[in-house]
Amino acid sequence: MAQYHEAVGRRKESTARVRVMSGSGAFIVNEKAANVYFPRIGDLQDILRPFTAVGEEAGKYDISVKVQGGGVSGQTEAVRLGLARALQAINADWTAALRKHGLLTRDAREKERKKPGLKKARKAPTYTKR
């Protein structure tokens, strides 16, 4: 079994567990090829931004991802954060480059809960005088 580095990335309701190991460039997300799981144009380039930030080639590594919860954009950003953290675990010298590109920052924005007496989190029922 090959030595791997594992990291977790989260965004909104999504959680991604990312494993990176040296290999031939296979990129598997939830038992599917990454370009099949994320078919939207630009999502894959966005996910692989940590590699360009550190000047490494993604083809030198095998990437295995288990992602659950949330929607497409939340899962994309969760995988990207997990990948950046895994690369940081591989080589601590890459931390400055990853941080400079904003790839190690967890986006903490979450959905606000609905409050009683309101229609949504902040939307109040329509006011009528009579």
N, C-alpha and C positions, 0 to 999 in steps of 0.2 A: 504494500500500500504506500502510495506516494505521500510525502509530507505536505500538509496544506496549512494555510492560514485562514482562519474563520473570523467573520465580523458580522454584526447585526446593524441594519439600517432601518430607520422608521420615518414615516411621513404620513400625516393625517391618520387614517385607520389602517395603513399598510405596514407590514413588518416583513423584512427580507433578511434571510440568513444566507450569507455569501461565503463560498469557499473558493480560494484561489490557490492553484498549485502549478508548478512548472509542467509544461506539456506541449501539445500540438496546436492549441488555439480553439479547442472545443468550448462552446458557450451554451450551457444547458439551463433553462429556466423551467421549473416544475415539470421535469421529464420531457420537455419539448425543446427544439432548437430555439434560440433567442429570437431570430427573425420571424419565427412562426408565432411565438408567444406575444411579441411586441411588433405587430406588422405596420404600425403607424410610421410614416416617414419621419425621420429625425429622432425617434425615441432611442434607437440603438446608438446613434452617434452621441446623444446626450448621456446615455448610460456609460459609454466608454470614455467620457471626458477625463476621468482621473488618469488614464494611461497617457493621453496627450499632454496633460499637465506635468507629469513627471518625465516625459520624454521616452517612455517605454513603448514597446510594441505589444499589442494585445495578443498577437499570434504566438507569443512565447509562453502563454499561460493557458491552462484549462480553468474555466470558471463554471462553478455549479451553484445554482441559486434556488432556494425554496422561498417563495413569496406568497403571502396570503393577506386578505382583507383589502378594503378600499377599492379604488378604481384605477384606471390605466395611468393617469398622471401621478397619483400617489405611489403606486407600485414602482413606476419608473424612477422617481426620485429616491425611494427607499433603497432600491437596488444600487443606484449611483452612490449613495452615502455609504452603504455596506461595502461596496467595491473600493471606495477611497480609504475606508478604515482598514480593510484587508491589505491594501498596498502599503499603508502606513506600518502595519504589523510586519510586512516583509522587509521594509527598509525604512528606518526611522529618519534617515536623511531627507526623505521625500516629504516630510511633514510641512516644511516651509512652503514648498511649491504647491502642495494641495490646499493649504490654508490661504495662500495668495489668490487662488482661483475660486475660493469660497466653497470648496468641496467637502470640508470637514465640519461645516456648520449644520446643525440639526435645525430644520425649519419647524418651529414649535407651534405653528398656527393649527388649531383644531376647530372642529365644528362646535359652536356654542350651544349649550343645552336649551331646550324649550322651557319657558317659565309658566307656571299656572296663571290663568287669567289672560294670557296672551295667545295669539294665533301661532306665532313662531317664536324664535328666541327674543326678538325685540318688537315685532309687529303687533300693535294693539288693535283690538276691534274698532271698527269705525265709530267715531263719536257722533251721536245725534242729540240735539238739544231737546227735541220733543218727540 
